[in-house]
Amino acid sequence: MPSVTARVDPDALAAERAVVLDAVLKQLIRRLPSDDQVRATRVLFGVHAEHRRTTLTARRLAAAGVMGYEYNHFRLRVEPRLLDELAHLFEVDGARAAKHTPRHAKRAAL
């Protein structure tokens, strides 16, 4: 994942990469277009302590409430759009990061 590999030493352990991925995820969530989307996506991914170690169903219910949607509508219609938007942000960030990664780091990552 270019967003992560550009920010971490190629020799980094999996745990270090996970920490970087978590930081990138939080950063990209903040870039979502609306405050409601940001709050709901934070709930969905368990960014805040009160939503960690809960089931996906519980996080979906809470995220649906944040956005004012019924659970099934959120799950079937809204959540996929949020995830698509987040995936797009990862793609853009990865392309930007790949441009600014030194060549030796790119070779080492392969």
C-alpha positions as CSV (number, residue, x, y, z in Angstrom):
1,M,0.0,0.0,0.0
2,P,1.8,3.1,-1.2
3,S,0.3,5.4,1.5
4,V,2.1,3.2,4.1
5,T,5.2,2.1,2.3
6,A,6.2,5.7,1.5
7,R,6.1,6.6,5.2
8,V,7.8,3.7,6.7
9,D,11.3,2.2,6.5
10,P,11.3,-0.8,4.1
11,D,12.8,-3.0,6.8
12,A,10.1,-2.1,9.3
13,L,8.3,-4.8,11.2
14,A,4.6,-5.5,10.6
15,A,3.7,-3.8,13.9
16,E,5.4,-0.6,12.8
17,R,3.6,-0.7,9.5
18,A,0.3,-1.2,11.3
19,V,1.0,1.9,13.4
20,V,1.6,3.9,10.2
21,L,-1.5,2.5,8.6
22,D,-3.6,3.5,11.6
23,A,-2.2,7.1,11.5
24,V,-2.8,7.4,7.7
25,L,-6.3,6.1,8.1
26,K,-7.1,8.7,10.8
27,Q,-5.6,11.4,8.7
28,L,-7.6,10.4,5.6
29,I,-10.8,10.1,7.5
30,R,-10.4,13.8,8.5
31,R,-10.4,14.6,4.8
32,L,-13.8,13.3,4.1
33,P,-16.1,16.0,2.6
34,S,-18.6,16.5,5.5
35,D,-18.4,16.5,9.3
36,D,-21.1,13.9,9.5
37,Q,-19.1,11.6,7.2
38,V,-16.0,12.1,9.3
39,R,-17.8,11.3,12.6
40,A,-19.6,8.3,11.1
41,T,-16.5,6.9,9.6
42,R,-14.6,7.3,12.8
43,V,-17.3,5.4,14.6
44,L,-17.3,2.7,11.9
45,F,-13.5,2.1,12.2
46,G,-13.5,2.4,16.0
47,V,-11.2,5.4,16.1
48,H,-12.4,6.5,19.5
49,A,-12.0,4.3,22.5
50,E,-15.7,3.8,23.2
51,H,-16.2,2.1,19.8
52,R,-13.2,-0.2,20.0
53,R,-13.8,-3.8,20.8
54,T,-17.4,-3.6,19.8
55,T,-19.0,-5.5,17.0
56,L,-19.3,-4.2,13.5
57,T,-23.1,-4.2,14.0
58,A,-22.8,-2.0,17.0
59,R,-20.5,0.4,15.2
60,R,-22.8,0.5,12.2
61,L,-25.8,1.3,14.4
62,A,-23.8,4.1,16.1
63,A,-22.6,5.4,12.7
64,A,-26.1,5.3,11.3
65,G,-27.3,7.3,14.3
66,V,-24.6,9.9,13.7
67,M,-25.7,10.5,10.2
68,G,-29.5,10.2,11.0
69,Y,-30.1,7.1,9.0
70,E,-31.9,3.8,9.7
71,Y,-29.5,0.9,10.2
72,N,-30.2,-1.0,7.0
73,H,-30.3,2.1,4.8
74,F,-26.9,3.1,6.2
75,R,-25.4,-0.4,5.8
76,L,-26.7,-0.9,2.3
77,R,-26.5,2.6,0.8
78,V,-24.4,5.0,2.9
79,E,-21.6,2.8,4.2
80,P,-20.5,1.7,0.7
81,R,-20.3,5.3,-0.4
82,L,-18.2,6.2,2.7
83,L,-15.8,3.3,2.0
84,D,-15.6,4.3,-1.7
85,E,-14.7,7.8,-0.8
86,L,-12.1,6.6,1.7
87,A,-10.6,4.3,-0.9
88,H,-10.4,7.1,-3.3
89,L,-8.5,9.2,-0.7
90,F,-6.1,6.3,-0.1
91,E,-5.6,6.1,-3.9
92,V,-4.8,9.8,-4.2
93,D,-2.6,9.8,-1.1
94,G,-0.7,6.7,-2.4
95,A,-0.1,8.3,-5.8
96,R,1.1,11.5,-4.1
97,A,3.3,9.6,-1.7
98,A,4.8,7.4,-4.5
99,K,5.8,10.6,-6.3
100,H,7.7,11.8,-3.3
101,T,9.4,8.5,-2.3
102,P,13.1,8.4,-3.1
103,R,14.1,5.8,-5.7
104,H,16.2,3.8,-3.2
105,A,13.2,3.4,-0.9
106,K,11.0,2.3,-3.8
107,R,13.5,-0.4,-4.7
108,A,13.8,-1.6,-1.1
109,A,10.1,-1.8,-0.7
110,L,9.8,-4.3,-3.6
